[in-house]
Amino acid sequence: MLARRLVDRPAGPSGPLATLSPRESDVLRLMAEGRSNNGIAAALYLSAKSVEKNIASIFTKLDLPADSAAHHRRVLAVLRYLDARASGD
């Protein structure tokens, strides 16, 4: 499956994803797999609150728009993740 190959590609050392902590990278990878916050929490042995804090930090580091009425930041974060994986950043 194309989505699985994009998700499993190793990240490069540059680009916006380079600003993420290892934990944030793990959270974003699981978001890209389509997991819910509770699913991410279970997979990483974290509380749901910790996942929410990591996601908020991801949104900030990726400079995603704060207007949730016009933008779905979770989708935008995953698209940036997949784009960086595809381009090798």
C-alpha positions as CSV (number, residue, x, y, z in Angstrom):
1,M,0.0,0.0,0.0
2,L,1.4,3.4,-1.0
3,A,0.4,5.1,2.3
4,R,2.2,2.4,4.3
5,R,5.4,2.9,2.2
6,L,5.3,6.6,2.7
7,V,4.7,6.3,6.4
8,D,7.6,3.8,6.8
9,R,10.2,5.8,4.9
10,P,13.0,7.1,7.0
11,A,13.0,10.8,7.7
12,G,15.8,13.0,6.4
13,P,17.7,15.3,8.7
14,S,16.3,18.6,7.4
15,G,12.9,20.2,6.8
16,P,10.1,21.0,9.2
17,L,10.0,17.5,10.7
18,A,13.6,17.9,12.0
19,T,12.2,20.3,14.6
20,L,10.1,17.5,16.2
21,S,11.2,15.6,19.2
22,P,11.4,11.8,18.8
23,R,8.1,11.4,20.7
24,E,6.4,14.0,18.5
25,S,7.7,12.2,15.5
26,D,6.2,8.9,16.8
27,V,2.9,10.6,17.5
28,L,2.8,12.1,14.0
29,R,3.7,8.8,12.4
30,L,0.8,7.1,14.2
31,M,-1.5,10.0,13.2
32,A,-0.4,9.3,9.6
33,E,-1.5,5.7,10.0
34,G,-5.0,7.0,10.9
35,R,-4.9,6.3,14.6
36,S,-7.1,8.2,17.0
37,N,-5.6,10.0,20.1
38,N,-6.6,7.0,22.2
39,G,-5.0,4.6,19.7
40,I,-1.8,6.6,19.8
41,A,-1.9,6.7,23.6
42,A,-2.2,2.9,23.7
43,A,0.5,2.3,21.2
44,L,3.0,4.5,22.9
45,Y,1.9,3.8,26.5
46,L,1.0,7.4,27.1
47,S,-2.0,9.1,28.6
48,A,-4.5,10.7,26.3
49,K,-3.5,14.1,27.7
50,S,0.1,13.5,26.8
51,V,-0.9,12.7,23.3
52,E,-2.9,15.9,23.1
53,K,0.1,18.0,24.3
54,N,2.3,16.3,21.7
55,I,-0.1,17.0,19.0
56,A,-0.4,20.7,20.0
57,S,3.3,21.0,20.0
58,I,3.4,19.4,16.5
59,F,0.9,21.9,15.2
60,T,3.0,24.7,16.6
61,K,6.4,23.4,15.3
62,L,4.9,22.8,11.8
63,D,3.4,26.4,11.9
64,L,-0.1,25.2,11.1
65,P,-2.9,27.7,11.0
66,A,-4.8,28.1,14.3
67,D,-8.2,28.7,12.6
68,S,-9.8,25.3,13.2
69,A,-13.0,26.4,11.5
70,A,-11.2,26.8,8.1
71,H,-8.4,24.2,8.5
72,H,-8.2,20.7,9.8
73,R,-4.7,20.9,11.4
74,R,-4.5,17.1,12.0
75,V,-4.9,16.5,8.3
76,L,-2.5,19.3,7.4
77,A,0.1,17.8,9.8
78,V,-0.2,14.4,8.2
79,L,0.1,15.9,4.7
80,R,3.3,17.7,5.6
81,Y,4.6,14.4,7.1
82,L,3.8,12.4,4.0
83,D,5.2,15.2,1.7
84,A,8.5,15.3,3.7
85,R,8.7,11.5,3.5
86,A,8.1,11.4,-0.2
87,S,10.6,14.2,-1.0
88,G,13.2,12.7,1.4
89,D,13.4,15.8,3.7
